[in-house]
Amino acid sequence: MGIAERKGRERAEREHRIVAAARVIAEREGWDAVTIRRLADEIEYSQPVLYSHFENRDAIVAAVAVEGFKEIAVALQKAATESSGRRNALKNVAMAYLAFALSRPALYEAMFVLPTNLRFAEAGTRPELRAGFDALAAVVTPFCADVAVVTETFWATLHGLAELERSGRIRPTARGERIARVVRAVVAGSRAPARD
């Protein structure tokens, strides 16, 4: 192995350690506890080493978010492929989305609540971010002509339900009924005549 290759591998390993430590601290204590100083102490690197990998805390949050987008895409794709029938796939993907958001609160917060430099719905959107959207679009597509708008609406609905349930503002016991209504709305939209 050449020197450049070894240095590249070591750099990637340090970045992985920084991101992993940020996730652990955030899940345990919340994102307010994740600071450059705290991370440096936690993984026994100097603060300048952390800054040589990440410009600031927001960049670390963005790196955590990218991991989250990879993970949610896998969870959504799995839910879809393990389903029988298009309507069932739509329901299972919705339930998998909520399960992901509720079981990984700090990760979900990094993905959708905290400020990052990640950009969506642009030509330069990272593939990791597109993968989750594509997984949602795949189960919406059989029910609509305007896939992008319906997928965005489906996603926004799921996000709203996740945030309301995470904050204790709606009853977790009614999750199945709410998802059934969302699925019915998407399916019914495929039969609705287009309006100007």
Contacts in CASP RR format, 6 or more apart in sequence:
PFRMAT RR
TARGET T0000
AUTHOR 0000-0000-0000
METHOD contacts of the structure
MODEL  1
MGIAERKGRERAEREHRIVAAARVIAEREGWDAVTIRRLADEIEYSQPVL
YSHFENRDAIVAAVAVEGFKEIAVALQKAATESSGRRNALKNVAMAYLAF
ALSRPALYEAMFVLPTNLRFAEAGTRPELRAGFDALAAVVTPFCADVAVV
TETFWATLHGLAELERSGRIRPTARGERIARVVRAVVAGSRAPARD
1 9 0 8 1.000
11 53 0 8 1.000
14 45 0 8 1.000
14 49 0 8 1.000
14 53 0 8 1.000
15 53 0 8 1.000
15 54 0 8 1.000
15 63 0 8 1.000
17 43 0 8 1.000
17 45 0 8 1.000
18 39 0 8 1.000
18 43 0 8 1.000
18 45 0 8 1.000
18 50 0 8 1.000
18 53 0 8 1.000
18 54 0 8 1.000
18 60 0 8 1.000
18 63 0 8 1.000
19 60 0 8 1.000
19 63 0 8 1.000
19 64 0 8 1.000
19 67 0 8 1.000
21 39 0 8 1.000
21 42 0 8 1.000
21 43 0 8 1.000
22 34 0 8 1.000
22 39 0 8 1.000
22 60 0 8 1.000
22 61 0 8 1.000
22 63 0 8 1.000
22 64 0 8 1.000
23 64 0 8 1.000
23 67 0 8 1.000
23 106 0 8 1.000
23 107 0 8 1.000
25 33 0 8 1.000
25 34 0 8 1.000
25 38 0 8 1.000
25 39 0 8 1.000
25 42 0 8 1.000
26 33 0 8 1.000
26 34 0 8 1.000
26 64 0 8 1.000
26 106 0 8 1.000
26 107 0 8 1.000
26 109 0 8 1.000
26 110 0 8 1.000
27 104 0 8 1.000
27 105 0 8 1.000
27 106 0 8 1.000
27 107 0 8 1.000
30 106 0 8 1.000
31 61 0 8 1.000
31 106 0 8 1.000
31 109 0 8 1.000
31 110 0 8 1.000
31 114 0 8 1.000
34 57 0 8 1.000
34 60 0 8 1.000
34 61 0 8 1.000
35 57 0 8 1.000
36 47 0 8 1.000
36 50 0 8 1.000
36 51 0 8 1.000
36 56 0 8 1.000
36 57 0 8 1.000
37 47 0 8 1.000
39 45 0 8 1.000
39 50 0 8 1.000
39 60 0 8 1.000
40 46 0 8 1.000
40 47 0 8 1.000
40 49 0 8 1.000
40 50 0 8 1.000
50 60 0 8 1.000
54 60 0 8 1.000
54 63 0 8 1.000
58 114 0 8 1.000
58 115 0 8 1.000
58 116 0 8 1.000
58 117 0 8 1.000
59 116 0 8 1.000
59 117 0 8 1.000
61 110 0 8 1.000
61 114 0 8 1.000
61 115 0 8 1.000
61 116 0 8 1.000
62 110 0 8 1.000
62 116 0 8 1.000
62 117 0 8 1.000
62 118 0 8 1.000
64 107 0 8 1.000
64 110 0 8 1.000
65 107 0 8 1.000
65 110 0 8 1.000
65 111 0 8 1.000
65 114 0 8 1.000
65 116 0 8 1.000
65 118 0 8 1.000
66 118 0 8 1.000
66 126 0 8 1.000
66 128 0 8 1.000
66 129 0 8 1.000
67 107 0 8 1.000
68 104 0 8 1.000
68 107 0 8 1.000
68 110 0 8 1.000
68 111 0 8 1.000
69 111 0 8 1.000
69 126 0 8 1.000
69 128 0 8 1.000
69 129 0 8 1.000
69 131 0 8 1.000
69 132 0 8 1.000
70 128 0 8 1.000
70 131 0 8 1.000
71 100 0 8 1.000
71 104 0 8 1.000
71 107 0 8 1.000
72 97 0 8 1.000
72 100 0 8 1.000
72 111 0 8 1.000
72 132 0 8 1.000
72 135 0 8 1.000
73 128 0 8 1.000
73 131 0 8 1.000
73 132 0 8 1.000
73 134 0 8 1.000
73 135 0 8 1.000
75 96 0 8 1.000
75 97 0 8 1.000
75 99 0 8 1.000
75 100 0 8 1.000
76 93 0 8 1.000
76 96 0 8 1.000
76 97 0 8 1.000
76 100 0 8 1.000
76 132 0 8 1.000
76 135 0 8 1.000
76 136 0 8 1.000
77 135 0 8 1.000
77 138 0 8 1.000
78 96 0 8 1.000
79 89 0 8 1.000
79 92 0 8 1.000
79 93 0 8 1.000
79 95 0 8 1.000
79 96 0 8 1.000
80 89 0 8 1.000
80 92 0 8 1.000
80 93 0 8 1.000
80 135 0 8 1.000
80 138 0 8 1.000
80 139 0 8 1.000
82 92 0 8 1.000
83 89 0 8 1.000
83 91 0 8 1.000
83 92 0 8 1.000
83 93 0 8 1.000
86 139 0 8 1.000
86 142 0 8 1.000
86 143 0 8 1.000
87 183 0 8 1.000
87 187 0 8 1.000
89 139 0 8 1.000
90 139 0 8 1.000
90 140 0 8 1.000
90 143 0 8 1.000
90 183 0 8 1.000
90 186 0 8 1.000
90 187 0 8 1.000
91 179 0 8 1.000
91 180 0 8 1.000
91 183 0 8 1.000
93 135 0 8 1.000
93 136 0 8 1.000
93 139 0 8 1.000
94 154 0 8 1.000
94 158 0 8 1.000
94 179 0 8 1.000
94 182 0 8 1.000
94 183 0 8 1.000
95 175 0 8 1.000
95 176 0 8 1.000
95 179 0 8 1.000
97 136 0 8 1.000
97 158 0 8 1.000
97 162 0 8 1.000
98 158 0 8 1.000
98 161 0 8 1.000
98 162 0 8 1.000
98 165 0 8 1.000
98 175 0 8 1.000
98 179 0 8 1.000
100 108 0 8 1.000
101 108 0 8 1.000
101 158 0 8 1.000
101 159 0 8 1.000
101 162 0 8 1.000
101 163 0 8 1.000
101 166 0 8 1.000
102 162 0 8 1.000
102 165 0 8 1.000
102 166 0 8 1.000
105 166 0 8 1.000
108 162 0 8 1.000
108 166 0 8 1.000
110 116 0 8 1.000
112 159 0 8 1.000
118 126 0 8 1.000
118 129 0 8 1.000
119 125 0 8 1.000
120 129 0 8 1.000
120 133 0 8 1.000
133 151 0 8 1.000
133 155 0 8 1.000
136 151 0 8 1.000
136 154 0 8 1.000
136 155 0 8 1.000
136 158 0 8 1.000
137 147 0 8 1.000
137 148 0 8 1.000
137 151 0 8 1.000
140 147 0 8 1.000
140 150 0 8 1.000
140 151 0 8 1.000
140 154 0 8 1.000
140 186 0 8 1.000
141 147 0 8 1.000
142 190 0 8 1.000
143 150 0 8 1.000
143 186 0 8 1.000
143 187 0 8 1.000
143 189 0 8 1.000
143 190 0 8 1.000
144 150 0 8 1.000
144 186 0 8 1.000
144 189 0 8 1.000
144 190 0 8 1.000
145 194 0 8 1.000
150 186 0 8 1.000
150 189 0 8 1.000
154 182 0 8 1.000
154 186 0 8 1.000
157 182 0 8 1.000
158 182 0 8 1.000
161 170 0 8 1.000
161 175 0 8 1.000
161 178 0 8 1.000
161 179 0 8 1.000
161 182 0 8 1.000
164 170 0 8 1.000
165 172 0 8 1.000
165 175 0 8 1.000
170 178 0 8 1.000
END
